Amino acid sequence: MEVYKDISTGQNQEFKKLLLDNFSKTKIEEGKLLTGKITKISEKHIYLLIDGMKSEALIDINEAKTIYGNKEIKENDKLEVYLEKIEDKNGEVIVSATRAQKIRGWYILEKAYDNNEKVKGKIVSKCKGGVIVEHSDTKSLMFCPGSQIDSKPLKSFDHLFNVEQDFKIIKLDKFRGNACVSRREVISSFKKEDKAKILEKYKVNDIIKDAIVKGYSSFGCFFEVNNEIDVLVHLQEISYSRINHPDEVFTIGEKHDLKVISIDNDKMQISCSIKALTPDPFENISNYEIGKTYKAKVIKVVDYGAFCELQPGLTCLLHSSEISWNKKNVSPNKFFKINDEIECVITEIDKEKKRIAISHKLAKQNPYDSFVEKYPANSVLKGKISNIKDFSIYINIEEFDIDGFLHANDLSYTEKSEDEIKKYSKGDEIQVKVLEIKPKEQKIKFGVKQLQEDPFSQFKDKKVNDVITVKVKSTSSKGIIVLPEGSNLEILIKKSQIAINAEDARSNRFIAGDRIDAAVSEINFEKRKLVLSIKLLEELQNKEAVSKFSSPLSGKNLPFSSLSEKLDSTKKEDK
């Protein structure tokens, strides 16, 4: 046997082409439907050979029986599967027969719907508003509304269960994968021509009397009109009030008046409205004013707020941000339940879009306003720590149920903030001073160090060049750390400010406990900044000494002083 080691040669290019052509005939992709042949049947599995796959796929025997039903599973049978993985971590091919059946079933339903064809199925169970129909070929489940089971109202349709019969697909939702079918469309004696003549009897704005409730679904309610045609009232056309499902309003067999709002001659459908028969409650919006307080009834609670009614049908939105003054990320269902009556303030009225926005918190006094009345700036009070973060502490004032903010820098004048904040724990009671209040922004700033006298205040009378006596606390390569007498305020005298002469600018000249004098080179009371310098003090002392001990005649007795005067006079004579 010849072994082709180098297929780049001219002789073997044809062999390479044949290989590629052979493998390209079967395109294997995950997420596709493929057909395989059953090669073996065991107690637990069936083995499926799929062209183009390097190994056989295994399918659970129970899954296969679900597909086959009462039919016998035989070797060499063809079975369609959905390819989930070409190869898993164990090197096995992963396929699904049931998923392939569902996908194929949907293809069949789509084709039947597009071609206006009937499909075979069995009614297998009851559900809200109708029955569930199982497609005979693919076992796909479809919904049949109660109004579409028969052309006339049936007291009982138990005799129709598990009987294979024809259905007509009347609605197909590809996005949700839902199919709605009708038995009535099949058994109806009306032809298209007859139905078209019936539609001619109706026009938009007609009032239909005593339409009978035949069935409903999540999107609306079906009515029978004059024993000849069914019409749909969409969920949004039932009432001006918010309705979650038609069964909240209707009962099968009830009679209601309807108003025709649209006619689709192509689909031979009539759409009607019930709410159109009653005045629009938004017409009474002139009775309401922005900024005034009203009572509203909670009719629905959602994640982002609650829908309320100012009057039946006049719905408004209470956003979660408008529920509480002090709770920022509130869960509406913790505050309200259906049918609760609450006070609210109207914040917005959009007449064009027919939208109303309300606020529950504005109906109550702002607790921050109440706080500032009782505790103005510089007030001292106690609170409980509700939360601690890296550089901040949140303090709850139970009386008003509000939180104030305490920055770590406001814990101590002398200690490091990162060390000081570690001394506190959640739940601790703490005394604070009110530093700042912004009611509109709902902000309160507290301080702890402000309860004590600021050590920096001892320098209030000091100015640049003044001398301060300090005590050496420690030394380092950067300079010396000193404490002014009577203070715990640490101040660094930099190495460059220790002495005039560079040779003397050494921090090791000093030891802890030394008392020395230094001059103020910079002072800023707003920034609480004090800069001291021994070098500046030496310069000031030297300047003072020169000024004190020198005279106007200094230098006159020096050897060259008279010589310079003679030279000056000689120059004048020469001129």
C-alpha positions in Angstrom: 0.0 0.0 0.0 1.3 3.4 -1.0 1.6 5.9 1.8 1.1 9.6 0.8 3.6 11.5 2.9 3.7 14.6 0.8 0.4 15.7 -0.8 2.0 18.9 -2.1 3.3 17.0 -5.2 1.5 17.3 -8.5 0.7 13.6 -8.4 -1.1 13.8 -5.0 -3.0 17.1 -5.5 -5.8 15.2 -7.1 -6.0 12.9 -4.1 -6.2 16.0 -1.8 -9.0 17.4 -3.9 -11.0 14.1 -3.7 -10.7 14.1 0.1 -11.9 17.7 0.5 -14.8 17.2 -1.9 -15.8 14.0 0.0 -15.9 15.8 3.4 -17.6 18.9 2.1 -20.6 17.0 0.9 -21.8 16.7 4.5 -21.6 20.0 6.4 -21.6 19.3 10.1 -22.5 22.3 12.3 -23.7 22.5 15.9 -27.3 23.7 16.2 -28.4 22.0 13.0 -30.8 19.2 12.3 -29.2 16.0 11.0 -30.5 12.6 10.0 -28.8 9.4 11.2 -29.3 5.6 10.8 -30.0 3.4 13.9 -27.2 0.8 13.9 -27.8 -0.9 17.3 -30.6 -1.0 20.0 -29.7 -1.9 23.6 -31.7 -1.9 26.8 -30.6 1.6 27.6 -29.6 3.3 24.4 -29.9 3.3 20.6 -26.8 3.9 18.5 -27.1 6.4 15.7 -24.6 6.7 12.8 -24.5 10.2 11.2 -22.6 10.8 8.0 -19.6 12.9 8.6 -19.2 12.1 12.3 -16.2 10.2 13.6 -18.2 8.3 16.1 -21.8 7.1 16.8 -24.2 9.1 18.8 -26.1 7.6 21.8 -29.7 8.4 22.5 -31.5 7.3 25.7 -34.0 4.5 24.9 -36.8 6.3 26.7 -36.3 9.4 24.6 -36.5 7.3 21.5 -39.7 5.7 22.7 -41.2 9.1 23.2 -40.5 9.9 19.6 -41.7 6.6 18.2 -44.8 6.3 20.4 -46.5 3.0 19.8 -44.3 2.2 16.8 -41.5 -0.3 17.0 -37.9 0.9 17.0 -35.9 -1.0 14.3 -32.3 -1.1 13.2 -31.6 0.8 10.0 -34.5 3.2 10.7 -33.7 6.9 9.9 -34.0 9.3 12.9 -33.7 13.1 12.8 -31.7 14.7 15.6 -30.5 18.1 16.8 -26.7 18.3 17.0 -25.9 20.0 20.3 -22.1 19.2 20.5 -19.8 17.6 17.9 -17.6 16.5 20.7 -17.9 16.9 24.4 -15.0 16.6 27.0 -15.3 12.8 26.8 -15.1 12.8 23.0 -18.8 11.8 22.5 -21.3 13.2 20.1 -24.3 14.9 21.9 -27.6 15.0 20.0 -31.3 15.3 21.0 -34.2 13.6 19.2 -36.9 15.4 21.2 -35.5 18.8 20.4 -35.3 17.9 16.7 -38.9 16.9 16.9 -39.9 20.2 18.4 -37.9 22.2 15.8 -39.3 20.1 12.9 -42.8 20.4 14.3 -42.4 24.2 14.3 -41.3 24.1 10.6 -44.4 22.0 9.8 -46.7 24.4 11.7 -45.1 27.4 9.9 -45.6 25.8 6.5 -49.3 25.0 7.3 -49.9 28.5 8.5 -48.3 30.1 5.5 -50.2 27.8 3.1 -53.5 28.1 5.1 -53.5 24.3 5.6 -55.2 22.2 8.2 -53.2 20.2 10.8 -54.1 17.0 12.7 -54.2 17.0 16.4 -55.8 15.8 19.6 -57.2 17.7 22.5 -55.2 16.5 25.5 -56.0 18.8 28.4 -57.9 21.9 29.6 -56.3 25.2 30.5 -57.4 28.7 31.4 -59.5 30.1 28.5 -59.4 27.0 26.3 -57.7 23.6 25.7 -54.3 22.2 24.8 -54.0 20.4 21.4 -51.2 18.0 20.6 -50.0 17.9 17.0 -50.3 14.4 15.8 -47.0 14.2 13.8 -44.6 16.1 15.9 -46.3 16.1 19.4 -46.0 19.9 19.5 -48.5 21.6 21.8 -50.9 24.3 20.6 -53.5 26.4 22.3 -57.1 26.4 21.2 -59.3 29.2 22.8 -62.7 28.1 24.2 -64.5 30.2 21.5 -62.7 28.2 18.8 -63.6 24.7 19.9 -67.0 24.7 18.2 -69.2 26.9 16.1 -71.8 26.9 19.0 -71.4 27.0 22.7 -70.8 23.6 24.3 -71.8 22.7 27.8 -69.2 19.9 27.7 -66.6 18.9 25.2 -65.2 15.9 27.0 -66.2 13.8 24.0 -63.7 15.6 21.9 -60.7 14.6 24.1 -58.0 12.3 22.6 -59.8 12.2 19.3 -57.7 13.0 16.2 -59.3 15.8 14.2 -58.4 18.7 12.0 -57.5 22.2 13.3 -56.7 25.5 11.6 -53.8 27.6 12.8 -55.1 31.1 13.4 -52.1 32.7 15.1 -48.4 31.9 15.2 -46.0 33.7 17.5 -42.5 32.9 16.2 -40.8 34.9 18.9 -42.5 33.1 21.8 -42.9 29.8 19.9 -46.7 29.8 20.6 -49.4 28.4 18.2 -53.1 29.2 18.4 -55.5 26.9 16.6 -59.2 26.7 15.9 -61.5 23.7 15.4 -64.3 26.0 14.7 -62.7 27.3 11.5 -62.6 23.8 10.2 -66.1 22.7 11.0 -67.7 26.0 10.2 -70.0 25.9 7.2 -69.1 29.4 6.1 -67.0 29.8 3.1 -64.7 32.8 2.5 -67.3 34.3 0.3 -70.0 33.9 3.0 -67.7 35.4 5.7 -66.9 38.3 3.4 -70.6 39.0 3.1 -71.0 38.9 6.9 -68.1 41.4 7.3 -70.0 43.7 4.9 -72.7 44.0 7.6 -70.3 45.9 9.9 -68.4 49.1 9.8 -66.2 51.0 12.2 -67.9 52.7 15.1 -70.9 50.3 14.9 -72.3 49.2 18.3 -72.8 45.4 18.6 -75.4 44.4 21.2 -75.2 41.3 23.4 -72.0 39.7 22.2 -71.3 36.5 24.0 -68.1 35.8 25.8 -66.7 32.6 24.2 -63.2 32.4 25.5 -60.1 34.4 26.5 -56.3 34.3 26.5 -53.5 36.5 27.9 -53.9 38.9 25.0 -57.6 39.4 25.0 -61.2 38.1 25.0 -63.2 36.4 22.2 -66.9 37.2 21.6 -69.4 35.5 19.4 -71.6 38.0 17.5 -75.0 37.0 16.2 -74.1 33.4 16.0 -72.1 34.1 12.8 -68.7 35.5 13.6 -66.2 35.8 16.4 -64.5 39.1 17.3 -61.5 39.9 19.5 -61.4 42.5 22.2 -57.8 43.2 23.0 -56.7 43.3 26.6 -56.0 47.1 26.3 -59.5 47.7 24.9 -61.4 46.0 27.8 -61.1 48.9 30.3 -59.3 52.1 31.0 -58.2 50.5 34.3 -55.2 48.1 34.2 -56.2 44.5 33.7 -53.8 41.6 34.0 -56.1 38.9 32.4 -59.6 38.9 30.9 -60.8 36.4 33.4 -60.6 39.2 36.0 -63.5 40.8 34.3 -65.4 38.2 32.2 -67.2 34.9 32.6 -67.8 32.5 29.8 -71.4 33.0 28.5 -71.8 36.6 29.6 -73.2 39.2 27.2 -71.6 42.6 26.6 -72.0 45.4 24.2 -69.1 46.1 21.9 -67.9 48.9 19.6 -66.2 48.1 16.3 -62.8 49.9 16.1 -61.3 48.1 13.0 -62.1 45.7 10.2 -59.4 43.7 8.4 -60.9 42.4 5.2 -57.8 40.5 4.2 -57.7 38.5 7.4 -61.5 38.6 7.7 -61.3 39.8 11.3 -63.1 42.4 13.3 -61.6 44.1 16.4 -63.8 45.6 19.0 -63.6 47.7 22.2 -65.5 47.8 25.4 -63.8 50.8 27.0 -64.7 52.9 23.9 -68.3 52.7 25.0 -67.5 54.7 28.2 -66.1 58.2 28.5 -62.3 58.5 28.7 -61.6 59.3 32.4 -58.6 61.4 31.2 -61.2 63.9 30.1 -61.6 64.8 33.8 -57.9 65.6 34.2 -58.8 69.3 34.5 -60.1 68.4 38.0 -56.6 67.6 39.1 -53.6 70.0 39.6 -49.9 69.5 39.7 -48.5 70.0 43.2 -51.8 69.1 45.1 -52.4 66.1 47.3 -54.9 63.4 46.4 -55.8 59.9 47.5 -55.0 57.1 45.1 -55.7 53.3 45.1 -52.9 50.8 44.4 -54.0 48.5 41.6 -50.7 46.9 40.6 -47.2 46.6 42.1 -44.2 46.2 39.9 -40.4 46.2 40.4 -40.0 49.8 39.4 -43.0 51.2 41.4 -46.8 50.9 41.6 -49.7 51.8 39.4 -52.5 53.7 41.1 -55.9 55.0 40.3 -57.0 58.5 41.1 -60.5 57.4 40.0 -61.7 54.3 38.1 -59.8 54.2 34.9 -57.6 57.2 35.6 -54.2 55.4 36.1 -51.0 57.0 37.2 -47.5 55.8 37.9 -45.8 56.0 41.3 -42.1 55.4 40.6 -40.0 53.7 43.3 -37.8 56.9 43.6 -40.9 58.7 44.8 -42.0 56.3 47.5 -39.8 57.3 50.4 -37.6 60.3 51.4 -34.9 58.2 53.1 -35.0 54.8 51.4 -33.2 55.0 48.1 -33.4 51.5 46.6 -36.8 50.5 47.9 -38.8 47.4 46.9 -42.3 48.6 46.2 -44.0 45.4 47.4 -42.5 46.0 50.9 -44.5 49.3 51.1 -47.7 48.6 49.3 -50.2 45.9 48.4 -53.1 45.8 46.0 -56.1 48.0 47.0 -54.1 50.1 49.5 -55.3 53.7 49.6 -52.4 56.1 49.7 -51.8 59.9 49.7 -49.9 61.3 46.8 -48.9 64.5 45.1 -49.3 64.9 41.3 -45.9 65.8 39.9 -46.6 65.6 36.1 -49.5 65.6 33.7 -48.9 64.7 30.0 -52.1 65.4 28.2 -50.8 64.2 24.8 -49.5 60.8 26.0 -52.2 60.6 28.7 -49.7 60.0 31.5 -49.8 61.1 35.1 -46.8 60.9 37.5 -47.3 61.0 41.3 -45.2 61.1 44.4 -45.9 59.5 47.7 -43.0 61.0 49.6 -44.1 64.6 48.7 -47.3 64.0 50.5 -45.3 63.8 53.7 -43.0 66.4 55.3 -39.4 66.1 54.3 -37.7 64.6 57.3 -34.6 66.6 56.5 -36.6 69.8 56.9 -37.8 68.5 60.2 -34.3 67.6 61.2 -32.9 71.0 60.4 -35.6 72.7 62.5 -34.6 70.7 65.5 -30.9 70.3 64.9 -29.4 73.2 63.0 -25.8 73.4 62.1 -23.4 73.0 65.1 -26.0 71.1 67.1 -24.8 68.0 69.1 -26.8 64.8 69.1 -26.5 61.0 69.4 -27.1 58.5 66.6 -26.5 54.8 65.8 -24.0 53.6 63.2 -25.9 52.0 60.4 -23.0 51.3 58.0 -19.3 51.6 57.7 -17.3 51.9 54.5 -13.6 52.5 53.7 -13.5 56.2 54.5 -17.0 57.0 55.8 -19.5 56.1 58.6 -23.3 56.4 58.1 -25.2 57.4 61.2 -28.9 56.8 61.6 -31.0 59.3 63.5 -33.9 57.1 64.7 -36.2 60.0 65.5 -36.4 61.0 61.8 -35.3 57.6 60.3 -32.6 59.3 58.2 -28.9 58.7 57.7 -26.1 61.3 58.0 -22.6 61.1 56.7 -19.4 61.2 58.7 -16.1 61.2 56.8 -13.1 59.5 58.4 -11.1 62.8 58.3 -13.6 64.3 60.8 -13.0 61.6 63.4 -9.8 63.1 64.9 -7.6 66.1 64.6 -4.4 64.2 65.4 -4.9 60.5 64.6 -4.7 59.0 61.1 -8.2 58.6 59.7 -7.6 55.0 58.5 -6.6 54.0 62.1 -9.4 56.0 63.7 -12.2 54.5 61.7 -11.3 51.0 62.8 -12.3 51.9 66.4 -16.0 51.9 65.4 -18.5 49.1 64.6 -21.9 48.9 63.1 -24.6 49.4 65.8 -22.4 51.6 68.0 -24.0 54.7 69.5 -22.0 57.8 68.8 -22.2 61.4 69.6 -21.7 63.8 66.7 -21.9 67.4 65.7 -23.9 68.7 62.8 -21.5 70.3 60.3 -23.7 70.8 57.2 -27.3 70.2 56.2 -28.7 70.2 52.6 -32.4 69.3 52.9 -33.1 69.5 49.2 -30.2 67.2 48.4 -31.1 65.0 51.4 -27.6 65.3 52.9 -26.4 65.7 56.4 -22.7 65.9 57.3 -21.5 65.0 60.8 -18.3 65.4 62.7 -16.7 63.9 65.8 -13.5 65.8 66.2 -15.4 69.1 66.1 -16.8 68.2 69.5 -13.3 69.1 70.9 -11.2 72.2 70.6 -9.1 72.3 67.5 -5.4 72.0 68.6 -4.6 74.3 65.7 -6.5 77.1 67.5 -3.5 77.7 69.8 -1.7 79.2 66.8 -4.5 81.8 66.1 -2.3 84.6 67.3 0.8 83.4 65.4 2.2 84.8 62.2 5.1 84.3 59.9 8.6 84.7 61.6 7.1 84.2 65.1 9.1 81.8 67.3 7.5 78.6 68.7 9.1 76.2 71.2 8.6 72.6 70.3 9.6 69.1 71.6 11.2 66.5 69.4 9.1 63.4 69.1 11.2 61.4 66.6 13.7 61.8 63.8 14.0 60.3 60.3 15.8 60.8 57.0 13.2 63.3 56.0 13.6 65.5 59.0 12.4 65.7 62.6 8.8 65.3 64.0 8.0 67.9 66.7 5.1 68.7 69.0 4.4 72.3 69.9 4.3 72.8 73.7 0.9 71.9 75.1 -0.3 70.2 71.8 -0.4 66.7 70.3 -0.3 68.2 66.8 2.6 66.6 64.9 4.6 68.8 62.7 7.5 67.8 60.4 10.5 70.1 60.1 12.1 69.1 56.9 15.8 68.3 56.6 16.4 71.3 54.4 15.0 73.5 57.2 17.2 72.3 60.1 20.2 74.5 59.6 21.7 77.2 57.3 24.8 75.2 56.7 24.3 72.0 54.7 26.8 70.2 57.0 24.6 71.0 60.0 21.3 70.0 58.3 21.3 66.6 60.0 18.3 65.2 61.8 20.6 63.0 64.0 21.7 66.2 65.7 18.5 65.8 67.8 17.1 63.1 70.0 13.5 62.5 71.2 12.7 64.8 74.1 14.9 67.8 73.0 13.2 71.2 73.4 14.1 73.5 70.6 12.9 76.8 69.0 11.7 77.2 65.4 10.3 80.0 63.4 6.9 80.0 61.6 7.7 80.0 57.8 4.0 79.5 56.7 0.6 79.4 58.4 -2.9 78.8 56.9 -5.8 78.5 59.2 -8.3 77.4 56.6 -6.1 74.5 55.5 -4.8 74.0 59.1 -1.3 74.1 57.8 1.8 75.2 59.9 5.3 75.1 58.6 8.2 75.5 61.0 11.9 76.1 60.2 15.0 76.2 62.4 17.0 77.6 59.4 14.6 80.6 59.2 15.1 81.2 62.9 18.9 81.2 62.5 18.6 83.6 59.6 16.4 85.9 61.6 18.8 85.8 64.5 21.8 86.6 62.3 20.0 89.5 60.7 19.1 90.8 64.1 22.7 90.5 65.4 24.1 92.4 62.4 21.5 95.0 62.8 22.1 95.3 66.5 25.9 95.4 66.6 26.9 97.3 63.4 27.2 101.1 63.1 27.0 103.6 60.2 30.8 103.8 60.2 31.3 100.1 60.0 34.2 99.3 57.6 35.8 102.8 57.8 38.8 101.5 59.7 39.6 98.7 57.3 43.0 98.9 55.5 41.6 99.8 52.1 38.9 102.1 53.0 40.9 105.3 52.8 42.6 104.1 49.6 39.3 103.9 47.8 38.4 107.4 48.9 41.8 108.7 47.5 41.2 107.0 44.2 37.8 108.6 43.9 39.2 112.1 44.5 42.0 111.5 41.9 39.5 110.6 39.3 37.6 113.9 40.0 40.8 116.0 39.6 41.7 114.4 36.3 38.4 115.3 34.9 
